[in-house]
Amino acid sequence: MKVVKGGTVSSLLKDVAIPEMFHARQTFPRETIKPADIPAIVEAEIAQPQFSEKIKPGMRIAITAGSRGIRNVDIITKAVVDAVKRRGASPFIVPAMGSHGGATAEGQREILASYNITEETMGCPILSSMEVVELGYSSLGRRVVLDKNAYESDGIIISCRLKPHNAFRGTHESGPCKMMTVGLGKQVGASIVHGDGMGNIAKNIPTMAQVVLEKAPILFAIPCLENAYDETCRIEAILPENILEREAELLKVAFANMPSLLVGKGDVLVVDTVGKNFSGTGVDPNITGTFSTEYAKGGIQVQRTCFLNLSEESHGNALGCGLASAITKKIFDEMDIEKMYPNCITSTVLASARIPCVVSTDKEAIQLCIKTLNGLGDAPVRMVRIENSLHIDAIMLSAAYYEDVKVGKYPGLEALDAPAPLEFDSQGDVVTPVRI
């Protein structure tokens, strides 16, 4: 694609005024587990007799590690590994991430390494393979498969995060059941789970998970939950016979912990950085409103959204950018189709992989969004800017919100300074930080 800085598009956008912005702080409940306390909490959970008695000396135990940017994932994973070792068993880590990493064993190993999960840091082997074994069929007639290395172990510990999904709603969304069916199902299993469309995935996940629980050597699950500040706030071990019921209960807790953009509505949303380490769709649509399907709703309501940068941790996987109104040439140039398309082919959701309007600079991406607003008339532009969808305690808001924030219209939201122009460098990239 040819994107010309200073061409016709630049000419059409150069006089579009960008509103002055002010820094603001959002405050949410903050129950937190300090990273230094995580190993002791993991050990205390596993030390309970109903869990510890399942780990016997000499057992080969598989521990799952996923592809999401889970806070403290390396600390949590290492703590599980160490707890297994203390009981005389031999742990190994299995990448449980469906089709992520370009649907290759090496790609999945690379993702774990980017989260500091390596054989050296964990002190145990990592067995990465896309090979699966068939377990049977669910009550809905769906074939159920599982990672071969995990299946052939003496026991599997499901370590994961439990949170709301970004494309559907159900009793079981992102958590142990999805890790067992999609994550450990590798590309084959993930494709089966998603094959009936996002309208049916909420039924497929628990019914297929039931087969895994019956046929695979699941010892227990130990999911973590995060608070509104992307901090670990709960770690809880769950016996296999309780996973279906307890996961549904904890999902309600996870929903209650979710942050939001407190203004609720606006005209333009600017996201500085998107990526797979923030959400499977680059940004969490539960925050940004950029859902890839009709089966989930929520987030801020705006007309236009632009993304400015792609995180290094994404390894070129810019899935989710198709849901933006505009992206920068920086993102477009970093896109790796071999990393993106296996995800959308597997999930059958193509919207996330589409290419939106591509412009040469941050400034033009923002200006394009403003220029194409409809029905605004003479009203000032209401613009919200965030670093990414995981860290929204610090945000920027346009001057149109200022007086309402000052008088307390939005509980939990406070202005930190007065509105001022955004600053851009000579390349047209924004240099004013979101967080001060």
C-alpha positions as CSV (number, residue, x, y, z in Angstrom):
1,M,0.0,0.0,0.0
2,K,1.3,3.4,-0.9
3,V,0.8,6.0,1.9
4,V,2.2,9.4,1.0
5,K,2.9,11.9,3.6
6,G,2.2,15.4,2.2
7,G,-0.1,14.1,-0.5
8,T,-3.8,14.7,-1.2
9,V,-4.9,13.0,2.1
10,S,-2.5,15.2,4.1
11,S,-3.8,18.2,2.3
12,L,-7.4,17.4,3.1
13,L,-6.6,16.9,6.8
14,K,-4.0,19.6,7.5
15,D,-6.4,22.3,8.7
16,V,-8.5,20.0,10.9
17,A,-8.4,21.4,14.4
18,I,-7.5,19.0,17.2
19,P,-9.2,20.0,20.5
20,E,-7.1,21.0,23.6
21,M,-6.8,18.1,26.0
22,F,-6.3,17.8,29.8
23,H,-4.9,15.0,31.9
24,A,-7.3,13.1,34.2
25,R,-7.2,10.3,36.7
26,Q,-9.8,7.5,37.0
27,T,-10.0,5.8,40.4
28,F,-11.4,2.3,40.9
29,P,-11.5,-0.2,43.8
30,R,-7.9,-1.7,44.2
31,E,-7.7,-5.0,46.0
32,T,-4.2,-6.1,45.0
33,I,-1.8,-9.0,45.5
34,K,1.8,-7.7,45.5
35,P,4.1,-9.6,43.1
36,A,6.4,-10.5,46.0
37,D,3.5,-12.2,47.8
38,I,2.4,-14.3,44.8
39,P,4.7,-17.3,45.3
40,A,3.4,-17.7,48.9
41,I,-0.2,-17.4,47.9
42,V,0.2,-20.0,45.1
43,E,2.0,-22.4,47.5
44,A,-0.8,-21.9,50.1
45,E,-3.5,-22.7,47.5
46,I,-1.7,-25.8,46.3
47,A,-0.7,-26.9,49.8
48,Q,-4.4,-27.5,50.7
49,P,-4.7,-31.3,51.1
50,Q,-7.3,-31.6,48.3
51,F,-4.8,-30.2,45.8
52,S,-1.4,-31.3,47.2
53,E,-2.4,-34.9,47.5
54,K,-2.9,-35.0,43.7
55,I,0.8,-34.3,43.1
56,K,2.8,-37.4,43.8
57,P,6.6,-37.9,43.6
58,G,7.8,-38.9,40.2
59,M,4.8,-37.7,38.3
60,R,5.3,-35.7,35.0
61,I,3.0,-32.7,35.3
62,A,2.0,-30.3,32.5
63,I,1.4,-26.7,33.4
64,T,-0.3,-24.4,31.0
65,A,0.9,-21.0,29.9
66,G,-1.2,-18.8,27.6
67,S,-0.5,-16.1,25.1
68,R,-2.2,-13.1,26.8
69,G,-0.3,-10.4,28.5
70,I,-1.3,-11.5,32.0
71,R,0.2,-9.4,34.8
72,N,2.9,-11.3,36.7
73,V,2.4,-14.4,34.5
74,D,6.0,-15.4,34.8
75,I,5.9,-15.1,38.6
76,I,2.7,-17.1,38.8
77,T,3.9,-19.8,36.4
78,K,7.2,-20.2,38.2
79,A,5.4,-20.4,41.5
80,V,3.3,-23.3,40.2
81,V,6.4,-25.0,38.8
82,D,8.2,-24.7,42.1
83,A,5.2,-26.0,44.1
84,V,5.1,-29.1,41.9
85,K,8.9,-29.6,42.3
86,R,8.6,-29.3,46.1
87,R,6.3,-32.3,46.1
88,G,8.8,-34.5,44.2
89,A,7.1,-34.3,40.8
90,S,8.7,-33.2,37.4
91,P,6.9,-30.3,35.8
92,F,7.0,-29.1,32.3
93,I,5.2,-26.1,30.6
94,V,2.9,-26.4,27.7
95,P,2.0,-23.4,25.6
96,A,-1.9,-23.3,25.6
97,M,-2.8,-20.7,23.1
98,G,-4.8,-22.3,20.3
99,S,-3.7,-20.8,17.0
100,H,-1.6,-17.9,18.4
101,G,2.1,-17.6,17.5
102,G,1.3,-18.1,13.8
103,A,-0.1,-21.6,14.7
104,T,3.4,-22.9,15.0
105,A,5.2,-24.6,17.8
106,E,8.2,-22.2,17.6
107,G,5.9,-19.2,17.4
108,Q,4.2,-20.2,20.6
109,R,7.5,-20.7,22.3
110,E,8.5,-17.2,21.2
111,I,5.4,-15.7,22.7
112,L,6.2,-17.4,26.1
113,A,9.8,-16.1,25.9
114,S,8.5,-12.6,25.4
115,Y,6.7,-13.0,28.8
116,N,10.0,-14.2,30.4
117,I,8.8,-17.8,30.4
118,T,11.7,-19.8,29.2
119,E,13.3,-23.1,30.3
120,E,16.0,-21.1,32.0
121,T,13.7,-18.7,33.9
122,M,11.2,-21.4,34.9
123,G,13.7,-24.2,35.6
124,C,11.8,-26.8,33.7
125,P,11.3,-28.0,30.1
126,I,8.8,-26.3,27.7
127,L,7.2,-28.8,25.3
128,S,5.7,-26.9,22.5
129,S,3.9,-28.8,19.8
130,M,0.8,-28.4,17.6
131,E,0.1,-32.2,17.8
132,V,-3.2,-33.2,19.4
133,V,-5.0,-36.3,20.4
134,E,-8.7,-36.9,20.1
135,L,-10.7,-37.3,23.4
136,G,-14.2,-37.8,22.1
137,Y,-17.3,-35.7,21.3
138,S,-19.2,-33.2,23.3
139,S,-23.0,-33.4,24.1
140,L,-23.4,-31.0,21.1
141,G,-21.5,-33.4,18.8
142,R,-18.3,-31.4,18.7
143,R,-15.0,-33.2,18.4
144,V,-12.7,-32.6,21.4
145,V,-8.9,-32.7,21.1
146,L,-6.0,-31.9,23.5
147,D,-2.3,-31.1,23.2
148,K,-0.5,-34.5,23.0
149,N,2.2,-33.6,25.4
150,A,-0.3,-32.6,28.0
151,Y,-2.5,-35.6,27.5
152,E,0.4,-38.0,27.9
153,S,1.5,-36.4,31.2
154,D,0.5,-37.9,34.5
155,G,-1.4,-34.7,35.3
156,I,-2.3,-31.3,34.0
157,I,-2.5,-28.0,36.0
158,I,-4.6,-25.3,34.3
159,S,-2.8,-22.0,35.0
160,C,-4.6,-19.1,33.4
161,R,-6.4,-15.8,33.8
162,L,-10.1,-15.6,34.3
163,K,-11.9,-12.6,32.7
164,P,-14.7,-11.5,30.4
165,H,-14.3,-12.4,26.7
166,N,-14.0,-9.7,24.0
167,A,-16.4,-11.2,21.5
168,F,-19.2,-13.2,23.2
169,R,-21.1,-13.5,26.5
170,G,-21.8,-16.7,28.4
171,T,-21.5,-18.5,31.7
172,H,-17.9,-19.4,30.8
173,E,-15.8,-16.9,28.8
174,S,-12.0,-16.5,29.2
175,G,-10.9,-18.9,31.9
176,P,-10.0,-22.5,32.7
177,C,-12.7,-24.0,30.3
178,K,-11.5,-21.9,27.4
179,M,-7.9,-22.8,28.3
180,M,-8.8,-26.5,28.2
181,T,-10.7,-26.4,24.9
182,V,-9.2,-23.6,22.9
183,G,-5.7,-23.2,24.4
184,L,-4.8,-26.9,24.8
185,G,-6.9,-27.7,21.8
186,K,-4.2,-25.9,19.7
187,Q,-5.2,-24.8,16.2
188,V,-7.4,-27.8,15.6
189,G,-9.3,-27.5,18.8
190,A,-9.6,-23.7,18.6
191,S,-11.0,-24.1,15.1
192,I,-13.6,-26.6,16.3
193,V,-14.7,-24.4,19.2
194,H,-15.1,-21.4,17.0
195,G,-16.4,-23.2,13.9
196,D,-20.1,-22.7,14.7
197,G,-19.6,-18.9,15.0
198,M,-19.4,-16.6,18.0
199,G,-23.1,-17.0,18.5
200,N,-22.5,-20.6,19.6
201,I,-19.1,-20.5,21.3
202,A,-20.7,-19.9,24.7
203,K,-22.3,-23.3,24.4
204,N,-19.3,-25.1,22.9
205,I,-16.8,-24.1,25.5
206,P,-18.4,-25.6,28.6
207,T,-19.7,-28.7,26.9
208,M,-16.4,-29.5,25.3
209,A,-14.6,-28.7,28.6
210,Q,-16.8,-31.4,30.2
211,V,-15.2,-33.9,27.9
212,V,-11.7,-32.7,28.8
213,L,-12.5,-33.0,32.4
214,E,-13.8,-36.6,31.9
215,K,-11.0,-37.8,29.6
216,A,-7.8,-35.9,30.4
217,P,-5.7,-36.0,33.6
218,I,-6.7,-32.6,34.9
219,L,-5.4,-32.2,38.5
220,F,-6.9,-28.8,39.1
221,A,-7.1,-25.2,37.8
222,I,-5.4,-22.2,39.4
223,P,-6.7,-19.1,37.6
224,C,-5.8,-15.6,38.5
225,L,-8.1,-12.5,38.4
226,E,-7.0,-8.9,37.9
227,N,-8.3,-5.6,39.2
228,A,-9.1,-2.4,37.3
229,Y,-5.4,-1.5,37.3
230,D,-4.2,-4.6,35.5
231,E,-2.9,-6.0,38.8
232,T,-3.2,-9.5,40.2
233,C,-6.0,-9.4,42.8
234,R,-7.0,-13.1,43.3
235,I,-5.5,-16.5,42.8
236,E,-7.6,-19.5,43.6
237,A,-7.1,-23.3,43.1
238,I,-10.2,-25.2,41.9
239,L,-10.7,-29.0,41.9
240,P,-11.7,-30.4,38.5
241,E,-15.2,-31.4,39.6
242,N,-15.8,-27.8,40.7
243,I,-14.3,-26.0,37.7
244,L,-17.6,-25.5,35.7
245,E,-19.5,-24.2,38.6
246,R,-16.7,-22.1,40.2
247,E,-15.5,-20.5,37.0
248,A,-19.1,-19.2,36.3
249,E,-19.1,-17.6,39.8
250,L,-15.6,-16.1,39.5
251,L,-16.6,-14.6,36.1
252,K,-19.1,-12.4,37.9
253,V,-16.2,-11.2,40.2
254,A,-14.1,-10.5,37.1
255,F,-16.8,-8.4,35.6
256,A,-17.2,-6.4,38.8
257,N,-13.4,-5.7,38.8
258,M,-13.4,-4.4,35.2
259,P,-12.5,-0.7,34.7
260,S,-14.3,1.6,32.2
261,L,-13.9,4.9,30.6
262,L,-16.1,6.8,33.1
263,V,-17.3,9.5,30.7
264,G,-19.3,6.7,28.9
265,K,-19.7,8.5,25.6
266,G,-17.7,10.7,23.2
267,D,-16.9,11.4,19.6
268,V,-13.4,10.1,19.1
269,L,-11.3,7.6,21.0
270,V,-7.5,7.6,20.5
271,V,-5.5,4.6,21.6
272,D,-1.8,5.1,21.7
273,T,-0.7,1.4,21.6
274,V,-2.6,-1.8,20.7
275,G,-1.4,-5.4,20.8
276,K,-2.0,-9.0,21.7
277,N,-0.4,-8.4,25.1
278,F,-3.4,-6.1,25.9
279,S,-6.2,-8.1,24.3
280,G,-6.8,-10.8,21.7
281,T,-8.2,-8.0,19.5
282,G,-5.4,-5.5,20.2
283,V,-7.6,-3.5,22.6
284,D,-10.2,-4.9,25.0
285,P,-13.6,-3.9,23.4
286,N,-15.1,-4.1,26.9
287,I,-13.3,-0.9,27.3
288,T,-13.1,0.6,23.8
289,G,-16.5,-0.6,22.4
290,T,-14.8,-2.0,19.3
291,F,-16.4,-5.4,19.3
292,S,-15.7,-7.8,16.4
293,T,-19.1,-9.5,16.7
294,E,-22.7,-8.8,17.6
295,Y,-22.6,-11.2,20.6
296,A,-21.0,-8.8,23.1
297,K,-21.6,-5.2,24.0
298,G,-20.2,-2.6,26.3
299,G,-17.4,-0.1,26.4
300,I,-17.4,3.6,25.6
301,Q,-19.7,4.8,22.8
302,V,-17.9,6.9,20.1
303,Q,-18.2,7.5,16.4
304,R,-14.6,7.1,15.5
305,T,-11.5,5.3,16.9
306,C,-7.9,5.5,15.9
307,F,-4.9,3.3,16.8
308,L,-1.4,4.8,16.7
309,N,1.2,2.1,17.5
310,L,1.6,-1.7,17.7
311,S,3.3,-3.2,20.7
312,E,6.6,-5.1,20.3
313,E,5.0,-8.0,22.2
314,S,2.6,-8.5,19.4
315,H,5.3,-9.8,17.0
316,G,3.5,-8.2,14.1
317,N,0.1,-9.6,15.0
318,A,-2.1,-6.5,14.5
319,L,-5.4,-8.4,14.8
320,G,-8.1,-6.0,16.0
321,C,-7.0,-3.1,13.9
322,G,-9.8,-3.8,11.5
323,L,-12.2,-2.5,14.1
324,A,-10.6,1.0,14.1
325,S,-11.6,3.9,11.9
326,A,-8.0,4.7,11.2
327,I,-4.5,3.4,11.9
328,T,-1.0,4.8,11.2
329,K,1.5,3.7,8.6
330,K,3.6,2.6,11.5
331,I,1.1,-0.1,12.4
332,F,0.5,-1.1,8.8
333,D,4.2,-1.5,8.1
334,E,4.6,-3.8,11.1
335,M,1.7,-6.1,10.3
336,D,2.7,-9.7,9.8
337,I,-0.1,-11.5,7.9
338,E,1.3,-14.9,8.8
339,K,0.7,-14.1,12.4
340,M,-2.7,-12.4,11.9
341,Y,-4.6,-14.6,9.6
342,P,-4.2,-17.9,11.4
343,N,-6.1,-16.3,14.3
344,C,-9.0,-15.1,12.2
345,I,-9.2,-18.2,10.0
346,T,-9.4,-20.3,13.2
347,S,-11.9,-18.0,14.9
348,T,-13.9,-17.4,11.7
349,V,-14.1,-13.7,12.7
350,L,-12.7,-11.7,9.8
351,A,-13.6,-8.2,10.9
352,S,-10.5,-7.9,13.2
353,A,-8.1,-8.5,10.3
354,R,-9.5,-6.0,7.9
355,I,-7.5,-2.9,7.0
356,P,-9.0,0.4,8.0
357,C,-8.0,3.8,6.7
358,V,-4.2,4.1,6.8
359,V,-2.6,7.6,7.2
360,S,1.0,8.7,7.6
361,T,1.1,10.1,11.1
362,D,-0.5,10.1,14.5
363,K,-1.8,13.6,13.9
364,E,-3.5,12.7,10.6
365,A,-5.1,9.6,12.2
366,I,-6.7,11.8,14.9
367,Q,-7.6,14.5,12.3
368,L,-9.2,11.9,10.0
369,C,-11.4,10.8,12.9
370,I,-12.5,14.3,13.7
371,K,-13.0,15.3,10.0
372,T,-15.4,12.4,9.4
373,L,-17.6,12.9,12.4
374,N,-21.3,13.2,11.6
375,G,-24.0,15.3,13.2
376,L,-21.7,17.3,15.5
377,G,-22.7,20.7,14.2
378,D,-21.1,23.4,16.2
379,A,-20.6,21.3,19.3
380,P,-17.0,20.9,20.5
381,V,-15.3,17.5,19.9
382,R,-15.4,15.2,22.8
383,M,-12.2,13.2,22.5
384,V,-10.7,10.6,24.8
385,R,-7.1,9.4,24.7
386,I,-5.7,6.3,26.4
387,E,-2.3,4.6,26.5
388,N,-3.8,1.1,25.9
389,S,-6.9,-0.7,27.0
390,L,-5.3,-2.3,30.1
391,H,-4.1,0.8,31.8
392,I,-6.9,3.4,31.9
393,D,-6.4,5.0,35.3
394,A,-4.5,7.8,33.5
395,I,-6.4,9.2,30.5
396,M,-6.6,12.5,28.5
397,L,-9.9,14.2,27.7
398,S,-10.7,17.1,25.4
399,A,-11.8,20.5,26.8
400,A,-15.5,19.7,26.1
401,Y,-15.4,17.5,29.2
402,Y,-13.5,19.8,31.5
403,E,-16.2,21.7,33.3
404,D,-18.3,18.6,33.9
405,V,-15.3,16.8,35.4
406,K,-14.4,19.8,37.6
407,V,-18.0,19.9,39.1
408,G,-17.9,16.1,39.8
409,K,-20.3,14.9,37.1
410,Y,-18.3,11.7,36.8
411,P,-17.6,10.1,40.2
412,G,-14.1,8.6,40.3
413,L,-12.8,11.0,37.6
414,E,-10.7,14.0,38.4
415,A,-8.9,16.6,36.3
416,L,-5.1,16.9,36.9
417,D,-4.4,20.0,34.8
418,A,-6.1,22.5,32.5
419,P,-6.8,21.9,28.8
420,A,-3.8,22.6,26.5
421,P,-2.8,21.7,22.9
422,L,-1.5,18.3,22.1
423,E,2.2,18.4,21.0
424,F,3.5,16.6,18.0
425,D,7.0,16.1,16.7
426,S,8.3,17.0,13.3
427,Q,7.1,13.6,12.0
428,G,3.6,14.2,13.2
429,D,3.7,11.8,16.0
430,V,2.2,12.8,19.3
431,V,4.7,13.5,22.1
432,T,2.4,14.7,24.9
433,P,2.3,11.7,27.3
434,V,-1.0,10.4,28.6
435,R,0.4,9.7,32.0
436,I,2.0,12.5,34.0
